[in-house]
Amino acid sequence: MRKYIFIVLLLALAFCLSAKEWNQYYFQFELTNKSELKNITKIVSIDNVKGNWVYAYANDEEWKAFQELGYKTQLLPAPSSLIEPVMSRSVSQAKLWDSYPTYETYVATMNAFATSYPNLCQIVDTGTTVNGRKVLFAKISDNVATDEAEPEVMYTGTMHGDEVVGYILLLRLIDTLLTNYGTDSRITNIVNNMELWISPNTNPDGTYYGGNSSVSSARRYNWNGFDPNRNYPTISGSQPSGQTLQVETTNMMNFMNSHHFVHGANFHGGAEVVNYPWDYTYTLHPDDTWYSTSSLVYANKAKTNGPSGYFTGVESSGVTNGAVWYVIDGGRQDWVNYAAHGREVTIELSNTKMPAASTLPNYWTYNYDAMLSYLEQALYGIHGIVHDPYGNPLSATITVNGHDTSYSTVFTDPAKGDFYRYLSPGTYELTVSVSGYPDKIVSGVIVNANTKTPLDITIGEVLHAQNISLQPGWNMLSFNIDLGSNDFSSVFGSNLQQIKNNVRTYSPNMQSHFNTLSSLEPAKGYWVNNTSSATLNIQGQLLSCASNPQALNAGWNLVSYLPDTALAVATALASISTKVLEVQSMTGTWNPSTGGTLSQLVPGMAYWVKVSEACSLVYP
């Protein structure tokens, strides 16, 4: 019966909520077994788990559904109601960093960054929320108007509208990066070597639920009453139970899909821990060791600069696998790491979701070094570029052999051909896959800790150009490139009268059953009868002399000339020096005893070569 009720409740949750016509419930309850969370997380938004005590949020529909499960619950005051927040109403006041900005002040502060630092910062509007507010990003780079081959890194905050410490810290981080660029070597190095995107508040409707002038009524959910961090498509691609895809989610997915984000963090509050993938399953990510190690970089810095006990509440190490803490579906972190093939973690900054504004500078002290250190992780690992022989960037898939699954592979940015693969120290083998080319194996790639491993990978070969002049009448010619097309008309056009090799012939003017030569072959010599003067301009891959030996029969043979430069006859035929008797071209002859009028063999020509016995000709 309980299972039947649960299914009915899930169906009830599928109905959309009308804008603003909902109540928020923040509550706690006790589990008898943590395995119960697997079903509960599909009904309400779990916020924290401490032992068997669960803290969660719900809207009206979720609350009704949860009550039917029979748990004894205790309602808690909304975190935003516990203080009277100090608000800043000007940019100058906001930049004292000890207040919460009004919505208008936030927008003005963001725009002021771009106005004051136009060469370093652009403000990008990624879309409008349900209630008409803007989700803004500050794009920061040394050449902000230019798309460079650099890692794209994303920091975002306040996805849950009442978790506001990250909101202020990210605003302050933007300001610090811009004001200290060029004077602080560490900051300058970060800005010079990445394209950084920072959005301090990705749920302004939740933060300013009670109006733009205060955060005192901030809520976790968006304006429609949906948790933004349970609203992303699941790993299977379906929408989580009870979740209607929201405009903020769609806008963020579209924004991320239009970029090539390779590293980042999503800042939350209500705990103090770095949470890494996965959130939906206990199965470990192939890069679990790297995630754990890089997460510890942040946690250790925060613990060093924070008070005693900071970043130890969930795990003493300060880091946790998401599912080990508690399982969720529809989280952004899993979508980024699975569907977008990025590398994102969730960083919980404070046990108190909305602390007194006067304490915000303290959280900056605790986290500033950690925030920079985690950005610097994007500067390590494999930094590669994939291009063709002419330097054109290629769209490629990079697979770490014996390590990756389909969702942990990375891709190049098609615009620049650059890719970034973050790995634990070790030696790796990569497969580089580009449509239209054979896969390329790159072996012996060494990754060291806190070090960049540059890779420059060329896919394909330089096409060689061969120009062959033809006279009216008969010509002797050969090709030293792979023609690609072996069709006579595509090579010779309409000037061809007849072509033949040692034993076969073709003429466009003869009936097909008389034509015994059907196509051109590489490393063969030909007689060609042309109606008028012409120059063949052909491009293709240069044939290898060593890979294309020519089998000669005793007597006369029509042979091609494969080297790309002219050689003395004796030098060119050194491999058959004891067997060659005579050589003839259209205009000259040569024999090993007396020499003759033919002194060199040249590219594009074919030659008659007489040998004393069967042998193999291999050009030097």
C-alpha positions, 0 to 999 in steps of 0.5 A: 500500500505504501508503494502505491501511495508513493506512485500516486504522490509522484504523479500529483507532483507533475502539475505545474505551480502557478507563479507566486501562489505557493508557500515555502516549508523548511523542516526537519525529520528523522529517518530510520534508515538512510536508504529511505532518502532514495524515494524522499529526494524525489518528493522534497528538496533535501538540503542537508543530512546530519546523521539520521536527521534530514533538513528539507524544503517543500512547496505546497504540492511537495509538502502535501505529498510528503505529509502522506508518507507519515514522517513526524516533521518539525517546521523551521523558520526560513533561514532568511527570516533569522536576521534583519539584513543590512542592505546597500543601495549604491555601488559604493556602499555595496563595495564595502562588502558588509551588506547585501545589495538591492537588486538594482544595486547588484545590476549597477555594480555588475555594469560598473565593472565593465564600465571601469575595466572595458578591456578586462570585463564584459557583462553578459545577460544570459536570459530573463527569469520567470519574474523578469530579472536578469541572470548576469555573468561577468566575463573576465580575460586579458583580451576580453573581446577576443576568443583565445585558446584558453580554458573557459572557467565558470563560477556561479553562486546563489542557485538557491536564492536564500544561500547568499554568502557566495553571492557577495563573495563572487561579487567581491572576487570580480572586483578583486580580479579587476582592481589587482590585475597588472599589480598582483602577479597571481591574479594577473596570471589567472586573468591572462591564462583563462576566460573566466565567467562569474555569475554571483546570483543565478536565482535573483527571483528567489533572493528577491522574492519579497521585492527588489529592496531586500533579501529578508524574504529570500527563498530557495526555489525560483518564482514558480516554486521549483528548486533550480538544483533539482530541475536539470534533466537526469542522466537518462535525459528525462525530467525529474519526477514532479519537475517542469523544466524552468526558463532559468534552467533552459537559459543556463543549459543553452548558455553552457552549450554555446561555450566550452566550459572545462572547469568550475564551481557552483557556490551554495550555503547551508553547510561547509564542504566541497561536494564532487560527482556524482550526486545521483549514484554511488558509482564513482566517476572515472576521474574520482581521484582527481576530483577528490584531490582538486576538491581538497585544494579548496577545502584545505585552503579554507580550513587554513584561513578559517576558524577552528572547525570550519569546513569540517561539519560534513566530513573532517576532510572538508570534501565529500562525494555527493551521493555519499552525503545524500542522493539527488536527481536533477542537479546541475553538477551531474548535468554539467559533468555528464551531458556537457562533459565539463568538470564542476563541483559544488562548494558549500560556504557556510553553515548559516545560509544568510549570516549577518552582513557584518560577518561577510568580510570574515567569509571572504578571509576564509575563502579568498585564497581557496577561490583563487587556488581552485581557479588555478587548477584549470591551469594544470593538466593536459592543455592540448590543441588539435589542428590539420597540417595547415593550422586549421582547428579541428573538432575532436574527441579526446579519450584517455585509453583504459580510463574514460567512459563515454561521458568522461571524454572531452572535446576540443573547442571547434573555434580554436581546436583547444582542449583541456584534460584534468587528470591525476599524476601519471602517464597516459595514452590518448586517442584523438578522434576527428570525423573523416580522419583515422584515429590518432594515438598519442602515447607517453603523455606525462601528467605531473601535479600542479603542472601544465602538460602542453600537447600539439596534435596534428591530424592528417598530412600536408597535401603535396602539389604536383604540376605536370606539363603535357604537350600535344601528342604523346607524353610519358608521365607518372604521379608521386602522390595519392590522386584521391580520385583515379577517374581519367576525366577528373585528372585529364579533363576533355583533352585526353585521347588515349592512355596506356601502361605496359599492357593496358589501354583506355580511350574515351573514343573507343567502345568500352569493351576495347578499353582494358585500362579502367583506372589510374594507379599510384606508382605506375608509369603511363603513356598519355596522348593529349589533344593540346598543351595542358598543365595538370595541377594535382594535390594529394599525399606524397607517396612513400618511396620505401612503401611503393617498390616497383616490381620489374620484369626482365626486359623493358618496363614502364616505370614511375618516378616517385622522389619529389626532387630530380636525381642523377639516373645512377643515384635514382636507380641505385637499388637495381644498379647491377641489373639495369641495362638501359633507360629511355625517356621521350628525348634521351637515353642512358646506360650504366656503361656509356652514360648518354643524353639522359642525365637525371630522372625528374618528378612527373615523368615516366621512363622505360627501364630495361633490366637483365632479370626480374627485380624490385625498384625502390627509390632512395 
